[in-house]
Amino acid sequence: MSRRWIVLAVLSAALALVSLDNTIVNVALPSMQEDLGASTADLQWVVDAYSVLFAGTLLLAGSLGDRFGRRLVLLLGLVIFGVGSLAAGMAPNADWLMVFRAVMGIGGAFIMPSTLSILVQVFRDGRERAQAIGIWAAVAGVGVAIGPIIGGVLLESYSWHAVFLVNPPLIVIVLGATLLVVPESLDESRPALDMRGAALSSLGVIALVVTIIQLPEEGISVVTAISAAIAVIALAAFVWWERRAPRPLLPMDLFRQRTFVIAIVTVGLVYFALMGAIFLLPQFLQLVQSMTPLQSGIAMLPGAGGLLVASLLSPSIAQRIGARATVVTGLLLITTGLALSSLFRTDTPYWFIGGALGLIGVGMGITLPQATNAVLGSVPRERSGMGSAVNDAVGELGGSFGVAILGALMSVFYRRDIEAAISALGERAAEVPPAVLDAVRESLASATLASARLPDAYAGAVHQATGTAFVDGMTWAMLVGSVIVLIGVGLAWRLFPVRLDMVEE
């Protein structure tokens, strides 16, 4: 095997650790809540602290790699991620767990763009680079998709601590392999760091992600208004400064390139669909169709398998029919899969569910390598760290929007149906404990926990009413998601290059 493919295997192992961590924690949340006495808001921030710091650190991490060495930044990220994982696995309470998850997010931000930018340096041939990016995209997407399965296996055998403590031994192995086989590379001009741009971009992106996360739950409040204002001011100042900086962190001229713009839009749409679907579908499988966490993870395998196979085939498909046709086909498959998911009901057979998941996975796998290749082909090779960071940041923002928008839509229709069901009970609603009614109004998850304390007759009625309301909300969320991706189909048809050789060096 050629050395560069061994390098790719090591980079993929590092990437897999970060990708898995996006979703492996989700299945452990109920156990954390019971063991740590955490509130629902605490649990939300256990998940979101990682995403916020990950997204906010990406551009800085990419530029540090270009300046000081991409392998060096990768090694630093692995150490930070490993230390954060070890500390999270031993966290005494939810507050410390949030802090250590934030540390893991910073480590992940150093790892992910480094793997992609090193890949660009190692694979100089355009065709081989496209194949390598296909493998990279497959690992990134499948890691997110199988996270719940790995988490379910660890929870059944151990405790929630295992989802964190499994990382440090793996980190040590990847660290050794990185030192042995991954070459160092950097921008030979060693440009000065744009620290003002780094500070503004980090502040703006962190505030934007916080706003996206909090807005569906809080609506327009003091917190969301302040975070939104900070995001707008910081990002506007970032754009103003980047137009004047002698060596900008993110050259604004890139946004005049049609290929770069449509490529990052496409990456954002793919992660919008991926994270939005992964947020809603496991809840549907576990809380409506009564699967265990492990069973629901296994039930998601058609999506993960479709994504893996399609990512590997995407470069050869693009060679035959062109990049534009490949991306349009992939986005159409995602649109179809989301539309079919809107037809799920409480008693939908699994063959239909698995088929819809498979279409979504195949569509993502076909699309993502082409979009990523187009992003990287649009930036100078010596700035590959920056290009990789932009690609990853847009993916993280797209995923945050997917969870926020689709989750908020589901909640709106869920609560509408629940209020209607409670009103229909009339005076009988007084027989239900107020705490249970509050839990039922809050979410399907809290309703499921609360109904376990009710007599069987009431518990069955609550389960049926909340399950039906959740499915109704998910219907509208998936429909809106499919329409948003369909808009991306039209944009890709008009703007994506017919073939990517026009953007390769």
C-alpha positions in Angstrom: 0.0 0.0 0.0 1.3 3.5 -0.9 2.4 5.6 2.1 -0.2 8.3 1.2 -3.1 5.8 1.7 -1.6 4.8 5.1 -1.6 8.5 5.9 -5.2 8.7 4.9 -6.1 5.7 7.2 -4.5 7.5 10.2 -6.3 10.8 9.3 -9.6 8.9 9.0 -9.1 7.4 12.5 -8.5 10.8 14.0 -11.6 12.2 12.1 -13.7 9.2 13.2 -13.1 10.1 16.9 -14.5 13.6 16.3 -17.4 12.6 14.1 -18.6 9.9 16.6 -18.6 12.4 19.4 -21.2 14.5 17.6 -23.9 12.0 18.4 -22.5 9.2 20.7 -23.4 11.4 23.8 -27.0 11.7 22.9 -28.0 8.2 23.8 -26.3 8.6 27.2 -28.3 11.7 28.2 -31.0 9.9 30.2 -28.3 8.0 32.3 -26.4 11.2 32.9 -29.6 12.9 34.0 -30.3 10.2 36.6 -26.7 9.9 37.8 -25.8 13.6 38.0 -29.2 15.0 38.9 -29.0 17.2 35.8 -31.9 19.3 34.5 -33.1 19.3 30.9 -31.3 22.6 30.3 -28.1 21.1 31.7 -28.3 18.2 29.3 -28.9 20.4 26.4 -25.7 22.3 27.2 -23.7 19.1 27.7 -24.4 18.5 24.0 -24.3 22.1 22.8 -21.1 23.2 24.7 -19.2 20.9 22.3 -20.8 22.3 19.2 -20.4 26.0 20.2 -16.7 25.8 21.0 -16.1 23.5 18.0 -17.7 25.9 15.5 -16.1 29.0 17.1 -12.6 27.7 17.0 -12.5 26.2 13.5 -11.2 29.2 11.5 -8.5 29.9 14.0 -7.4 26.3 14.1 -7.2 26.1 10.3 -5.0 29.2 10.1 -2.8 28.0 12.9 -2.2 24.8 10.9 -1.2 26.8 7.8 1.1 29.0 9.9 2.8 26.6 12.3 2.2 23.2 10.8 -0.9 21.1 10.1 0.5 17.9 11.8 1.5 19.9 14.8 -2.1 21.3 15.1 -3.5 17.8 14.6 -1.3 16.5 17.4 -2.3 19.4 19.7 -6.0 18.7 18.9 -5.7 15.0 19.8 -4.1 15.8 23.1 -6.7 18.4 24.0 -9.5 16.1 22.9 -8.1 13.2 24.9 -7.6 15.2 28.1 -11.1 16.6 27.7 -12.6 13.1 27.2 -10.8 11.7 30.3 -11.9 14.6 32.5 -15.5 14.3 31.1 -15.6 10.6 32.0 -14.8 11.5 35.6 -16.9 14.7 35.9 -18.6 14.9 39.3 -21.5 17.0 38.2 -23.3 18.4 35.1 -21.5 21.8 35.4 -18.0 20.3 35.1 -19.2 18.0 32.4 -20.3 21.0 30.3 -16.8 22.6 30.8 -15.0 19.4 29.7 -17.3 19.0 26.7 -16.3 22.5 25.7 -12.6 21.5 26.0 -13.4 18.5 23.7 -15.0 20.9 21.2 -11.8 22.9 21.0 -9.8 19.7 20.5 -12.2 18.6 17.8 -11.9 21.9 16.0 -8.1 21.5 15.9 -8.4 17.9 14.6 -11.1 18.0 11.9 -9.7 20.7 9.5 -6.2 19.4 10.0 -7.1 16.0 8.7 -8.6 17.5 5.5 -5.9 20.0 4.9 -3.1 17.4 5.3 -5.1 15.2 2.9 -4.9 17.9 0.2 -1.2 18.2 0.7 -0.6 14.4 0.5 -2.8 13.7 -2.5 -1.6 15.9 -5.4 -3.2 14.1 -8.2 -6.7 15.4 -8.9 -8.3 12.0 -9.3 -6.7 10.4 -6.3 -7.5 13.5 -4.3 -11.2 13.1 -5.2 -11.1 9.5 -4.1 -9.4 10.4 -0.8 -12.0 13.1 -0.1 -14.7 10.6 -0.8 -13.3 8.4 1.9 -12.9 11.4 4.2 -16.5 12.4 3.7 -17.6 8.8 4.2 -15.8 8.6 7.6 -17.2 12.0 8.6 -20.8 11.2 7.8 -20.8 7.6 9.0 -19.2 8.6 12.2 -22.1 10.8 13.0 -24.6 8.2 11.9 -23.2 5.3 13.9 -22.5 7.3 17.1 -25.9 6.2 18.6 -25.0 2.5 17.9 -21.6 2.7 19.6 -23.2 4.7 22.5 -25.9 2.1 22.9 -23.4 -0.8 23.0 -21.3 1.0 25.6 -24.4 1.9 27.7 -25.7 -1.7 27.7 -22.3 -3.0 28.9 -21.0 -0.2 31.1 -22.3 3.3 32.2 -22.4 6.8 30.6 -18.8 7.3 31.7 -17.7 4.8 29.0 -18.7 7.1 26.1 -15.9 9.4 27.2 -13.4 7.0 28.7 -13.2 5.0 25.5 -11.5 7.9 23.8 -8.2 8.3 25.6 -6.7 4.9 24.7 -7.7 5.4 21.1 -6.2 8.8 21.1 -2.8 7.4 22.3 -2.9 5.0 19.3 -3.7 7.7 16.8 -1.1 10.0 18.3 1.6 7.4 17.8 0.5 6.6 14.3 0.4 10.4 13.4 4.0 10.9 14.7 5.1 7.9 12.6 3.5 8.3 9.2 1.9 11.7 8.8 4.2 14.3 7.2 4.3 17.9 8.3 3.2 20.7 6.0 2.6 24.4 6.3 2.5 27.6 4.3 6.1 28.3 3.4 5.6 32.1 3.6 4.7 31.7 7.3 2.3 34.7 7.3 1.5 36.6 10.5 -1.7 35.5 12.2 -4.7 37.6 11.8 -5.6 37.7 15.5 -8.1 40.4 15.2 -10.0 38.4 12.6 -9.7 35.3 14.7 -11.2 37.0 17.7 -14.1 38.5 15.8 -14.9 35.3 13.9 -14.8 33.2 17.1 -17.0 35.7 18.9 -19.4 36.0 16.0 -19.7 32.3 15.3 -20.1 31.3 19.0 -22.8 34.0 19.5 -24.6 32.8 16.3 -24.6 29.2 17.3 -25.8 30.1 20.8 -28.7 32.1 19.2 -29.6 29.2 16.9 -29.6 26.8 19.8 -31.6 28.9 22.3 -34.1 30.6 20.0 -36.4 27.5 19.5 -36.6 27.0 23.3 -36.6 30.6 24.6 -38.0 32.6 21.7 -37.2 36.2 21.7 -35.7 36.8 25.1 -33.0 38.9 26.7 -30.4 36.1 26.2 -31.3 35.5 22.5 -31.6 39.2 21.7 -28.1 39.9 23.2 -26.5 36.8 21.5 -28.0 37.7 18.2 -26.8 41.3 18.5 -23.3 40.2 19.4 -23.4 37.8 16.4 -24.4 40.5 13.9 -22.0 43.1 15.2 -19.0 40.7 15.5 -19.6 39.1 12.1 -20.1 42.5 10.4 -16.9 43.8 12.0 -15.1 40.6 10.9 -16.2 41.2 7.2 -15.1 44.8 7.5 -11.7 43.9 8.9 -11.1 41.0 6.5 -11.5 43.4 3.6 -8.7 45.5 5.0 -6.3 43.0 6.7 -2.9 42.6 5.0 -3.2 38.8 5.4 -6.9 38.0 6.1 -8.0 35.0 8.0 -10.8 34.4 5.4 -10.3 36.3 2.1 -13.6 37.9 1.2 -12.7 37.5 -2.5 -13.5 33.8 -2.2 -17.2 34.8 -2.0 -17.0 36.2 -5.5 -16.2 32.7 -6.8 -19.4 31.0 -7.8 -18.0 27.5 -7.3 -16.9 28.3 -3.7 -20.3 29.8 -2.7 -22.4 27.0 -4.2 -20.1 24.4 -2.7 -20.3 25.7 0.9 -24.1 26.1 0.5 -24.3 22.5 -0.6 -22.1 21.3 2.4 -24.4 23.3 4.7 -27.5 21.7 3.2 -26.2 18.1 3.5 -25.4 18.6 7.2 -28.7 20.5 7.7 -30.5 17.3 6.5 -28.1 14.9 8.3 -28.2 16.5 11.8 -31.9 17.4 11.5 -32.8 13.8 10.7 -30.6 12.3 13.4 -32.2 14.6 15.9 -35.7 13.6 15.1 -35.6 10.0 13.9 -34.0 8.3 17.0 -36.7 9.9 19.1 -39.4 8.6 16.8 -37.9 5.1 16.9 -37.4 5.0 20.6 -40.3 6.9 22.0 -43.0 6.2 19.4 -42.0 2.8 18.1 -40.7 1.7 21.5 -37.2 0.6 20.4 -34.2 0.5 22.8 -31.4 3.0 22.2 -29.3 0.2 20.7 -32.2 -1.0 18.5 -32.8 2.5 17.3 -29.1 2.9 16.5 -29.1 -0.3 14.5 -32.3 0.8 12.7 -30.4 3.8 11.4 -27.9 1.6 9.7 -29.5 1.9 6.2 -28.6 5.6 6.3 -25.1 5.0 7.5 -24.5 2.2 5.1 -25.9 4.1 2.2 -23.7 7.1 3.0 -20.6 5.0 3.3 -21.0 3.2 0.0 -22.2 6.3 -1.9 -19.3 8.4 -0.6 -16.8 5.8 -2.0 -18.6 5.6 -5.3 -19.1 9.4 -5.7 -15.8 10.2 -7.4 -16.3 7.5 -10.1 -20.0 8.6 -10.6 -18.8 12.2 -11.1 -16.2 11.0 -13.6 -19.0 9.5 -15.7 -21.9 12.0 -15.4 -20.1 15.1 -14.1 -20.0 16.9 -10.8 -23.1 18.9 -11.3 -25.3 16.0 -12.2 -23.9 14.0 -9.3 -24.6 16.7 -6.8 -28.1 17.4 -8.2 -28.9 13.6 -8.1 -27.7 13.4 -4.5 -29.7 16.4 -3.3 -32.8 15.0 -5.1 -32.4 11.7 -3.2 -32.1 13.6 0.1 -35.2 15.5 -0.8 -37.1 12.3 -1.6 -35.9 10.6 1.6 -37.0 13.5 3.8 -40.4 13.7 2.0 -40.9 10.0 2.6 -40.0 10.5 6.2 -42.8 12.9 6.5 -45.2 10.0 5.9 -44.0 8.0 8.9 -46.8 7.1 11.3 -46.9 5.4 14.7 -47.4 2.0 13.1 -45.2 2.5 9.9 -43.4 -0.8 9.1 -39.6 -0.8 9.3 -39.1 -1.6 5.7 -40.5 1.8 4.7 -38.5 3.6 7.4 -35.3 1.9 6.4 -35.9 2.7 2.7 -36.3 6.4 3.4 -33.2 6.4 5.6 -31.3 4.6 2.8 -32.3 7.3 0.3 -31.1 10.1 2.6 -27.8 8.3 3.3 -27.1 7.6 -0.4 -27.9 11.2 -1.3 -25.6 12.6 1.3 -22.8 10.2 0.3 -23.0 11.1 -3.4 -23.1 14.9 -2.7 -20.7 15.5 0.1 -17.4 14.5 -1.6 -18.1 16.7 -4.6 -19.0 19.7 -2.5 -16.0 19.3 -0.3 -13.7 18.8 -3.3 -15.1 22.0 -4.8 -14.5 24.0 -1.6 -10.9 22.9 -1.4 -10.3 23.3 -5.1 -11.4 26.9 -4.9 -8.7 28.0 -2.4 -4.9 28.1 -2.9 -3.2 24.9 -1.8 -1.0 26.7 0.7 -4.3 28.0 2.4 -5.8 24.5 2.6 -6.1 24.7 6.4 -8.3 27.8 6.0 -10.4 26.1 3.3 -10.8 23.0 5.4 -11.9 25.1 8.4 -14.5 26.9 6.3 -15.8 23.6 5.0 -16.1 22.2 8.5 -17.6 25.4 10.0 -20.3 25.6 7.4 -21.1 21.9 8.1 -21.4 22.6 11.8 -23.6 25.7 11.2 -25.7 23.7 8.8 -26.2 21.0 11.3 -27.1 23.5 14.0 -29.7 25.1 11.8 -31.1 21.6 10.9 -31.6 20.7 14.6 -32.9 24.2 15.5 -35.3 24.6 12.6 -36.6 21.1 12.2 -36.7 20.7 16.0 -38.6 23.9 16.5 -41.2 23.0 13.8 -41.7 19.6 15.4 -42.2 21.3 18.8 -44.7 23.9 17.5 -47.0 21.3 16.0 -46.5 18.8 18.9 -47.6 21.4 21.5 -50.5 22.5 19.3 -51.8 18.9 19.1 -51.2 18.3 22.8 -53.1 21.4 23.8 -56.0 20.2 21.6 -55.9 16.7 23.2 -55.9 18.2 26.7 -58.8 20.5 25.9 -60.7 17.6 24.5 -60.5 15.8 27.9 -62.5 18.6 29.4 -63.1 18.1 33.2 -61.2 14.7 33.1 -57.9 16.6 32.6 -58.2 17.5 36.3 -57.7 13.8 37.2 -54.2 14.0 35.7 -51.5 15.3 38.1 -50.4 18.9 37.1 -46.7 17.8 36.9 -47.6 15.2 34.4 -49.6 17.7 32.3 -46.6 20.0 32.3 -44.3 17.2 31.3 -46.6 16.2 28.5 -46.7 19.8 27.2 -42.9 20.0 27.3 -41.8 17.2 25.0 -42.4 13.6 24.1 -39.3 12.6 26.1 -40.4 14.2 29.3 -44.0 12.9 28.8 -42.6 9.3 28.5 -40.7 9.6 31.8 -43.7 11.2 33.5 -46.3 8.7 32.2 -44.2 5.8 33.7 -45.6 6.9 37.1 -49.2 6.8 36.0 -51.6 3.8 36.1 -51.5 1.7 33.0 -54.8 3.0 31.7 -53.6 6.6 31.8 -50.1 5.8 30.7 -51.4 4.1 27.5 -53.6 7.1 26.6 -50.7 9.5 27.2 -48.3 7.4 25.1 -50.8 7.3 22.2 -51.6 11.1 22.4 -48.0 12.2 22.7 -46.8 9.7 20.0 -49.4 10.9 17.6 -48.6 14.6 18.3 -44.9 14.0 17.8 -45.4 12.2 14.5 -47.6 15.1 13.3 -44.9 17.6 14.3 -42.2 15.5 12.6 -44.3 15.3 9.4 -44.2 19.1 9.1 -40.6 19.3 10.0 -39.5 16.7 7.4 -41.7 18.4 4.8 -40.1 21.8 5.4 -36.7 20.1 5.4 -37.3 18.5 2.0 -38.5 21.9 0.6 -35.3 23.6 1.8 -33.1 20.9 0.3 -35.1 21.1 -2.9 -34.2 24.8 -3.2 -30.6 23.6 -3.0 -31.3 21.3 -6.0 -32.3 24.3 -8.1 -29.2 26.3 -7.0 -26.9 23.4 -7.7 -28.4 22.9 -11.2 -27.8 26.5 -12.0 -24.5 27.2 -10.3 -22.4 24.0 -9.6 -19.7 23.4 -12.1 -20.3 20.7 -14.7 -17.0 19.1 -13.9 -14.6 19.9 -11.0 -11.4 19.7 -13.1 -12.0 23.4 -13.7 -11.3 24.1 -10.0 -8.5 21.7 -9.5 -4.9 22.9 -9.7 
